[in-house]
C-alpha cells in the first residue's frame, strides 16, 4: 500500500513539473519576443490601469496612419490633375500662337491651323481622362465616367458627336457677317447653357459625361478638421472656352469665309475664346498647386504627430532590454533545472524501492 502511495505521489510531482516547464517555456517565449521587438509581449496585463492610455494612443495612431495613407494618394491625384492641366495649356497656347499669325504672309495656312486645332482637341480630351485606381479625376463625383466624349464619337444619350454638334450649330458655309455672328452666338450657347431649341447640342449633354456643374465637387477629408475639394473638372468654364475656340478653328477653314471682315471676326472670336480658356486653366492649375501645397503641410504635421505618438506608445509599451535580458537568463536557468527534475522523476520506478 505504501508503495502505491509513493507511485501516485511521484506521478503527481511529475505532472506538476510538466506544468511548471510549460509555464516557464511560455514566459521564455514572451521575454524572447520582448528582447527582439523592444515591446512588452502582454502590454495590457503589464500596464494595469494605464492600459486605457495605451489603447487610446493606438487608436490615434490608427487614425493618423489612415489619414497619411489616403493623403498620399490624394497628393498623387492633385499632381496628376495639375500635370494634365499644364499639358492642356501647352497645346492650347501652341494653337493660339499659330492663330495669331494665320493671316500673315509668314504665318501658317488656315488649313494647317485647322489640323493643329483638331489635334489639340484630341490631346485635351485625352488629358482630361486622367485617372487612378479610384476612377477619372476630372469627372467630378462620377468617377467611373470618362469625362469628355471622343470628338468624332456619337454620344448615345443625344445622338450627336461633339464634332457633329459643332457642325450642326454652324449650319453650313458662312459667306457674310450675319452667318458668322449667328454661328458664334450658337456656339457660345452650345458650350454654355445650351440651345433651348435643341438641348442635345448642350455641352453637358453631348461633349461632357461627368458630374454636372450643379453637383458638389469631389471632396476628401484630409484630417479630423480639414477637407479639400478637387474643383478642376472637364466642364469648367475655362475648358469650355478653350474647346470652343479650338472647335471653331477645327470645324472651319477661315479661308472658306469669303467676307474678309467676317473672316477676321471669326478668327478673333476663336483667339479670344482660346485665350480666355488658357487664363482659366492657369487659375485652375494654380489653385490645384496651392491645394497640393496645403495638403503637403497637413501631411508634414501628421508625420510629426506619428513620431510623437510612436514615442508615447513606446513609453507605455516598450520593454527594458536589460531587464528582458536578465529575465531571459533567469528563465533559461529555471527551465534547465525544471527539465533536469522532470527527467529524474521520469526515471523513477517501483524497482528503486525494492
N, C-alpha and C positions, 0 to 999 in steps of 0.2 A: 504494500500500500504506500509505504514511504517512497519507494522508487517511482511509482506512478505520479505522485505529487511533485517529485523533483522533475520529472519529464514535462509535466504541464507547466511548471514554473519556468523551465528552460524555454519552452515554446513561446510563452508569453513575453519573456525577455527578448527573444529573437524577433518577435513581431514589433515590439517597441523600438528595437534598434533599427528595423527597416523603416519605421515611420520617421524616426529621427534622421536617418540617412536621406530619405526623400525630402524632408523639410530643409535640411542643410543644402541639398542639391538645388532646390528651388531658390533659396536665398543666395547661393553662389551664382546662379544664373542671373539673378537680379543685379547683384553687385557688379558682375562682369559687364552687364549692359550699361550700368551707370558709369563704369570706368571707360567704356568705349564711346559712349554718346555724350557724357558730361551732364546728363539729366537724370533725375530721380526715376527709378523704374515704376514706382507707385506714388506719384506726387500727391494725389488726393488723400491717401492714407497717411502720408508723412506730414502733410501741411495742416491737417485738422481743420479748425475753423477758418484758416486762411485759404482753404481750397476754393471758397467762393470768389476770392480775388483772382486766383489763377484761372478759373472758368471765365470770369468777366474779361480778363486780358485776352484769353484765347478767342473769345467771340469778337473782340475788337480787331484782333489780328486777321481773323477770317474775313470780316467786312472790309478792312483796309486792303487786304490782298485781292479781294474781289474787285474793288474799285480800280486798283492798279492794273489788273489784267484787262478789264473792259476799257480802261482809258488808253492803254497801249494800242488796242485795236481801233479805238476811236481816233487816236492820233494818226494812225496809218490811213484811215478813211479821209480825214481832213487833208492830209498830204496828197492823197490820190486826187481828190477833187481840186485842190489848188493847182496841181500839175496839169490836170485836164483843162482847167480854165486858162492857164498860161498857154497851152498848145492851141486852144481855140483863138485866143487873142493874137497869137503869132500868124496864123493863117489868114485871119481877117485883116490884120494890118498889111500883110503882103498884097492882098487883093486891093485894098484901099489905095496903096501906093501906086499900083498899076492903073487903077481907075482915075487917079489924079492926072495922069499924063496920057490917057487913052486917046484924046482928041488931038494931041500934038503930033507933029511930024516925027519926032523921035520916040514917041510912046508906042506901046503895044497896040496891035489891031484890036478892034472891038470884038472880033470873033475869038481871038485868043483870050480876051478878058472874060468872055462868057464861059470858056472852058475852065479858066482858073477859078471863077466863082463857083462853078459846078463841083469842081474838085474840093474846094473849101467847104462846101455844104456837106459832102460825104465825110470829110475829116471831122467836122463839128458833130455830126450825127454819131460817128464812131467814138469820139472822145466823150460825148455825153453818156455813153453806155458804160462808163467806168463802174466797176463792181468789185465786190469781195464776197466772202462766204455768206454774208448776210443778205446780199442782193445788190440791186442797182442803186448807186448812191445819189443820183441826181433825179430820181423819180419821186421824191417826197416819201410819203408813207407807203406808197405802192412799190415796195422793194422788189417784188417779183416781176415787175414790168419794165422792159426796155423803154426808156422814156421817149425817145424820138423815133418816129416812123421812118423807115428807109425811104429815100427821096422818090424813087420810082416804084415803090411797092404799095399796092392798094390797101388801104385801111379797111378791114371788113366791117367796121362799125359804121362807115359812111359811104363806102363805095368809091372814094376818091383816094388817089395817091397825093402826097404833097405837091409833086410836080404837076399833076393833073389839076389840082385845086388852083394853083397859081395860073396855069394856062386858062382855066375856066374864068377866073376873075378878070384877066387881061382881055379876054374875049376876041382875039384876032388882031390883025395888023393895026398899027397906030400911025395915022397919017396926019394928025392935027393935034393942036394943043388940047382940044377938048377930049380927044381919045386918050392922050397921055394923062391928063388930070383925072379922068374917070378911072383909069387903071390904077393910078396912085392911090386915090381915095378907096377903091375897092380892096387893094392890098393892105392898106392901113386897117381897114375894118376886119379883114380876114385874119390878120396877125394880132389883133387886139381883142375886141369883144365879139367879133364875128358879124356876119351879114345876116340881119333878121330875115331877109328874103330867102337865104339859103344857109341855114345853120351848119350844114355839113362842111362848109368851107371855113368854119371856125378853127383857129389854131389848135385849141384844146380838143377838138373833135377829130381832126384828121392828122395834124402834124405831131401831136403830143399824146402820149399814152399813160403818163404818170398821174400822180395825185393832182387834182385841180388846184388852181391858185387860191381858192377859198378854203382849202384844207389847212390845218395847222402844220407847221414844218416838222421834220423829223427831229425829235429831241431825245437827248440821252442824259441820264443823271451821272454826274462825274464825282460827286461827293455827297455827304449827308445833307449839305445845304446848297448845292450848286447844280444847275443843269446847263447844258449847251445845246443850241439848235443848229442844224445844218440847213441854211437858208438858200444855198445855191442849187436851184432846181432848173431843169431844162425848159421850163415855161416862164422863167424870169423875163421881165420886160427887156433886159439887155440882150438876152438870147433871141427874143422875137425880133428886135430891131436889127440885130446882126444878120439873122437868117432872112429877113425881109429884103434888106439891101442886096444880099448875095443872090436871092431868088430873082430880083429884078434884073440883075446883070446876067444871070444864067439863062433866064427864060427868053430874053430879048437881046438880039444883036442891035446895039444902038444905031448902027449904020442903016438898019432897016427902017428907022423912023425918018421919013422924008423931010419933015419940017425941022429945020436946023435948030430953031429956038425951042421947039418941043423936045428935040433930042437932048439938048443941054439941060432942060428941066428934068428929064428922066434920069440923066446921069447925076445931076446934083442931088436929086432925092435919094438915089441909091447910095451915093457917097455919104450923104447926111445920115441915113439910116445905119450904115456900117459904122460911121464914126461914133454915133450915139451908142450903138451896141458895144463898141470897144471900150468906151468910157464906163459903161455899166459893168462890163467884165472886169475892168481894173478895180472897180469898187468891190465887186464880189470876191475877187482874188485877195484884195487887201483885208476885207472883213474875215475871210476864211483863215488867212495867215494870222490875224490878231487873235482869233478864237483858238487857233492851234497854240499860239504862244501862251494864252491864258490856261489852256489845258496842260501844257508842259509845266507851268508854275504849280498847278494843282498836283501834278504827278510828283514833282520835286518835294512838295510838302508831304505827300503821302509816303514817299520813300524815306524821308526823315522820320516820320511817325512810325514806319515799320521798324526802323532801327531802335527807336525808343521803346516800342512795345516788346521787341525781342530782348532788350536789356532787362526790362521789368519782369518779363516772364522768366528769364534766366535767374534773376534774384530769388524767385519763389521756387522754381522747379529745377534749378541747377544743382548738381551733386558735387561735393568737395572731392577732387581727385585723390588727395592724400588720405582722407578718411576712407574713401572707397577702396584704395589700395591696401590700407591697414586691415579693413574688414575682410577683404578678399583673402589675405594671408591667414587671418584667424579662422575663417570658414574652411579654407583648404586644410588646415591642421585638424580642425574638428572633424571634418569629413574623413580624413585619413584615419583618425582614431576610431570613428564610428565603423568604418569598413573593417578595421582590424578586429574590433569587438564582435561585429557580426560574423566575421569569418571564424573566430574562435568558437562562438556559440554554435555555428553550423556544424562544427566538427565534433561536438559533444555527443556521446552515445550512452545508452544504458550499460554498455560494457565497461565504461570508465568507472563505474561504481561497484562492479563485481569484485 
